[in-house]
Amino acid sequence: MDIATFLGIIIGISAIVAGNIIEGGNTAHLIQAAAALIVFGGTFGATLLSFSMRDVFNAFKALGMVFGGRSYTPSEIIQDILAILVKARKAGLIALESDIKNIENPFLKKGLTFVVDGMTPAMIKDVLYQEIATYEENMKNAADVLGAAGGYAPTIGILGAVLGLIQVMRNVSDPSKIGSGIAVAFVATIYGVGSANLIFLPMARKIMNKIKEEVFIRELIIEGIIGIESGMNPYFLKTRLNAFLSEHEKSE
């Protein structure tokens, strides 16, 4: 679970609510069902017009990964790979079959299954790199969906404000209702701008960062899988993987 994601949302929303209270505002005035329906319903509709249902569904799945997905550090992966390599050199590749079910990382598990099944290193690389490419494409589409929603939401919020002001103008003969009516109208703008800059756009960026991290981990796993398949010396493989890690850190 990514604590930073939860903290970011909670702190961002809390800061806005607290600022409103400090300025003497009433938090209850920020809760408007009509404004929420216009902004979030309109944003969702505009997003569906721009993307396929599959892309939108994948965006929700990607959000699940951001909030609750298991993250693996490079050091964890390297330790797992070296432990597997030591066993493979002692007992043979077939001996790994009983351990595959205990491996947490699904990509590593799949790669080891290929090794045990006797696939060649070239075939393993081709299949796993193709899976990485598919993963990147799906996740980037998810980020695009959220980025588009972040672009639509503020504009839909302004539309909601204009609709609210139209209702205010209908009551222009009653000055006592104008002030409160305008306040209600601009809640839609708050929803639009707030959801874009506190949820949609940051989440899109978060997914892009997640892609970079996950692709590197998967490339590291492929290097390890090939080392295991070839029976490489553990020291040499550790050195190779650490060098791979160092190059990645330099590029960041």
C-alpha positions, -999 to 999 in steps of 0.1 A, spaced: 0 0 0 14 34 -10 10 56 21 21 87 2 -10 85 -20 -34 84 9 -15 111 27 -14 133 -4 -52 132 -8 -60 136 29 -36 165 34 -47 183 2 -84 181 10 -79 188 47 -59 219 39 -86 233 17 -114 225 43 -93 239 71 -86 271 52 -123 275 45 -130 272 82 -103 296 92 -118 322 68 -151 318 86 -167 295 60 -192 268 67 -180 233 55 -216 222 49 -219 248 22 -192 230 2 -214 199 -1 -238 203 -30 -253 172 -47 -263 191 -79 -227 205 -83 -212 170 -77 -236 154 -103 -228 181 -129 -190 180 -124 -183 143 -119 -211 130 -142 -201 154 -169 -164 146 -165 -171 109 -167 -193 113 -198 -166 134 -215 -140 108 -207 -161 80 -221 -165 101 -253 -127 103 -256 -117 67 -247 -131 32 -250 -148 14 -221 -118 -9 -219 -95 20 -214 -117 36 -187 -120 2 -169 -82 -2 -171 -78 32 -155 -98 21 -125 -77 -11 -123 -46 11 -124 -59 32 -95 -63 0 -75 -26 -7 -82 -16 28 -71 -35 25 -38 -31 -11 -29 -6 -28 -52 24 -46 -38 57 -28 -45 89 -47 -48 123 -31 -42 153 -39 -64 172 -53 -34 143 -77 -26 142 -90 -62 180 -94 -63 180 -114 -30 152 -136 -43 170 -142 -76 203 -151 -60 186 -175 -36 169 -192 -65 201 -194 -84 220 -210 -56 193 -237 -53 192 -242 -91 230 -247 -92 228 -273 -64 197 -293 -73 191 -284 -110 164 -263 -126 137 -289 -123 141 -286 -85 127 -251 -87 93 -263 -97 82 -269 -61 93 -234 -51 75 -215 -79 42 -214 -60 58 -197 -30 72 -168 -51 52 -135 -45 62 -115 -76 40 -127 -105 65 -117 -132 93 -136 -115 70 -166 -111 61 -166 -147 98 -163 -158 108 -192 -136 80 -213 -150 94 -207 -185 128 -218 -173 115 -250 -157 95 -257 -188 127 -257 -208 122 -225 -229 154 -211 -245 168 -177 -232 158 -160 -264 122 -172 -262 120 -162 -225 133 -127 -234 109 -123 -263 78 -133 -243 87 -113 -212 97 -82 -230 64 -84 -250 46 -86 -217 64 -55 -205 54 -36 -237 18 -46 -232 19 -35 -196 34 -1 -205 7 5 -232 -22 -4 -208 -8 17 -180 0 47 -202 -36 46 -215 -48 46 -179 -27 77 -172 -41 93 -203 -76 87 -192 -70 103 -158 -51 132 -174 -80 138 -198 -104 137 -168 -82 163 -151 -85 185 -182 -123 182 -185 -132 186 -148 -124 224 -144 -143 232 -176 -173 212 -165 -170 230 -131 -173 263 -148 -203 251 -168 -219 241 -134 -212 275 -121 -228 292 -151 -259 270 -147 -260 280 -110 -257 317 -119 -286 313 -143 -307 301 -114 -295 331 -93 -305 355 -120 -340 341 -119 -342 353 -83 -326 387 -90 -357 404 -77 -350 390 -42 -316 404 -31 -316 382 0 -311 351 -22 -284 364 -45 -254 361 -22 -261 325 -11 -271 316 -47 -238 327 -61 -219 308 -33 -237 276 -43 -230 282 -80 -192 284 -74 -191 251 -55 -192 234 -89 -160 253 -98 -144 242 -66 -153 206 -74 -139 208 -109 -106 225 -101 -102 206 -69 -108 171 -83 -85 179 -113 -56 191 -92 -59 170 -62 -70 137 -77 -70 132 -115 -38 149 -126 -17 137 -96 -30 102 -101 -20 103 -137 15 114 -128 16 87 -101 8 60 -126 35 72 -150 60 70 -121 47 35 -113 53 25 -149 90 35 -147 95 16 -114 77 -15 -125 94 -17 -159 128 -14 -143 119 -42 -118 107 -64 -146 138 -58 -167 159 -66 -136 139 -99 -133 146 -108 -169 183 -103 -164 181 -126 -133 160 -152 -151 185 -155 -179 213 -158 -153 194 -186 -135 187 -204 -168 224 -203 -178 236 -214 -143 257 -182 -139 280 -179 -109 261 -162 -81 288 -136 -75 289 -127 -112 251 -124 -114 250 -103 -82 276 -80 -97 257 -78 -130 224 -70 -113 239 -44 -90 256 -28 -121 221 -28 -138 207 -11 -107 235 15 -106 229 24 -143 192 28 -135 199 51 -106 223 72 -127 196 77 -153 170 89 -127 
